[in-house]
């Protein structure tokens, strides 16, 4: 696999949020605005790229029996550095809003998952690009979700008022609104994917039961 394909893979084809459904806690909790979404996305991207690079460099020296604890220590070191940088240079209101979710990047399944699934098996440059691609894909997903929620709730984007005298729908500032927005985005994505596959001669039949065993939508996306 080329380095460009490694980087591009996480942007859409294996997007952490819209495809792999990982990192749902920060995705739903901090995307009440585009500004918060961008801050969380950048922080996670830096941790992903840095931890992937170090894990790849150290993979031959880490015993299999303790690899997960070692990965967590490496990730925690990068999370601490990113947290300190944000406290020093990021706006105070952003730090206050993101709060505990920055330290919780340590247990974010996207970061640990890429360390285990990719960085522990590939070279350092490819692993760093994989982390950057996954981080950018995560950031894009958060921005789409946060931008939609902020626009519907406040009529603004990045705190710039786009719709004057907008009454807004407060529901979209809550976690319930985050679920609704994410569900709508996933429904549009799946509809587009099924429509495109039908044009290619690959049929899609709705599942008889709402369980994974009776659904083939994931197979159509491969």
Secondary structure, 3 states (H helix, E strand, C coil): CCHHHHHHHCCCCCCCCCCCCCCHHHHHHCCCCHHHHHHHHHHHHHHHHHHHHHHHHHCCCCCHHHHHHHHHHHHHHHHHHHHHHHHHHCCHHHHHHHCHHHHHHHHCHHHHHHHHHHHCCCCHHHHHHHHHHHHHHHHHHHHHHHHHHHHHHHCEECCEECCCCCCCCHHHHCHHHHHHHHHHHHHHHHHHHHHHHHHCCCCCCCCCCCCHHHCCHHHHCC
